[in-house]
Amino acid sequence: MPGGKSIYEAIRMIAKGDGQALCDTGVARNVDADHGVCDVEIEGKAPAEGALIGNAESGVMVVPKDGSVVAVVWVSKTTAVVVMVAEVEEIRLMGGQLGGLVKVEELVKKLNAVEKDLNSLKQVFQGWVTVPQDGGAALKAAATTWATQQLTETQKSDIENEKVKQ
């Protein structure tokens, strides 16, 4: 973090309530989600370089879209913290190492397709009548329609929300 500050230290400085914190709005530039910082261009003032946007390792980090409007709180003359974001590029929860959150609707559709397929197979077996000495031909005929309808394999991108990482 710039100047040795962490998001934790910045929050502690804001919470002290000594009247030093000031708010500004500006435009996010050079967003670096991996380091939890961005520069903020503020009209009529020197830019807030390396403004803290959070630490996803221990909580939630809302990453602004480059070029979007953000609000910062100055906790010292050199340290600013982004506290509001107009446009979100992504959200990281607890580090974001597990990938994107599951799209529940898409996952339910995929699970329903598998369940329907299994139910179809059960119906084939329930309707199958054994025929003596046919070597399984009756079962093969009954299951042929089911067996030729292949399921589409799920891809990670089918059920992952890449904008919210956990």
N, C-alpha and C positions, 0 to 999 in steps of 0.2 A: 504494500500500500504506500502511496506517496507520503513522504515525510514521516514514515514509520507509524502512521495512524491505521487503525483497524476500524471496521464499521462499529464494533463494540465500543471502542474509545470515543468515536464520533457521537454515538447515541448518548453515552455518559456525559459528554460535554454539553449536548443540547439539553439534557435533563437537569443539569445543574441549575438552570434558571437564573444565570447571572446577567441576563439581558444582552449577551454578546451575539446570540444567534440572529441572523438576518435572512430573509427569504428573497430569492430572485427567480425569475423565469428566463429561460434561454433555449437554445437549440443544441441537442445532443450531437456530438461529432466524435469520430474515432472510438466508437463503442468497442470495448474489449471485455466481453463477458467472462472469459477465462480468468482475467485478473480482477474483475469486479469494478472496473473504472470506465469513465468516459470523460471527454472534454465537453464543456458547456460554453457556447458562445452567448454572451450576455450583452445586449445592446447598450452601448455607452460605457461599458466597463471592461476591464481585463477579463479574459476568459477564465473559467474555473477549470484548470488543468488537472486531470486525474481525479475528477469528482467520484466519490464512492457510490456505487450503485447496489452494493450489498455483498453478502458473503453466503453463497448458496450452500457451503459446506455445513453450516450450522442453522440454516433456516430457509427463508424464501428470498429469491433474488428476481426482481422484475427488471428485465433487460429492455431498455428503450430502443426503438427503431432509430437507426442513424438518420439524423435530419428531423426528428420529431421534437416537439416542445416538451420541456421538462421543468420541474420546479426544484430548486436546490435550497438547502439551508446551510448557511455558513456557520461552522462551529469554531472557526478561527480565521485569521486573515488568509491562510493558505489552504484550508481544508473545507470542502463542501461535500454535502451528502445529497444525492438525488432522492427526493421524497415523493414525487408524483411524476407520472409518465403519461403523455397523451396517446402515444402509440406504442404498443408492446411488440417487441420482436419475439421474445420467448420468456417463459417463466421457469425457473429452476428451483426444485425442492430438494433440500438436503443433499446438494452436490450434483444432482442430475446424472449420476453415473448409471442408473438403471434403465435409461432410455425414456421415451415418451410415455405419457399416460395412455391407458387403454381407451379407445373409442368404444364405449359400451354398446351403442346401437349396432355398430359393425360386428363386434364380437358376438352379440346375441344372434345376429343373422347367420353367422358362421356356425355357431353351436346348433341353431335350429336346423340348418341344412344337414349336419351330421346326425342329429336325432331323427329327422325324417327319413334319412337313408337307412338307419338301423331299424326303424319301425317298418319300412318297406321289406327289409330282409326277414324280419319276424313274420310278416304277413305271408311271405313265400313259404316259410317253414310251416306256418299254421295251416295253409291251404294245400300243402303237399300230401298226397295220398301215395303210400308205398305201392309199388307194383312188383309182384313177385317175379324174380328172374330177369329184371330189366337192367341190372347192373348200375342203377342210379340214373338212368336216362330220364325218368320222370322228374327227378329233383333237378337235374341239369336243365331241362326244358322250363321248369317253373322258375328257376333262378336266372335264366339267360337275360331277360329284360332288365332285372335289377343289376346284374353284373356288368352290363354294357354301359350303364350310366355312371361315368366317373365323376368323382367330386373334384372340385378345383382346390388345389393346395393353397392354404392361407399364407400370404406374404406379410412380413412385419409391417410394411407400409399400409396394408389393408386395415389394420386395427390400431395403429399407433398415431397419437397426436404428437407430432414433432415440436409443437410450439410450447408444450408443457412437459418438462423433463423432471423425472424423479430420481 
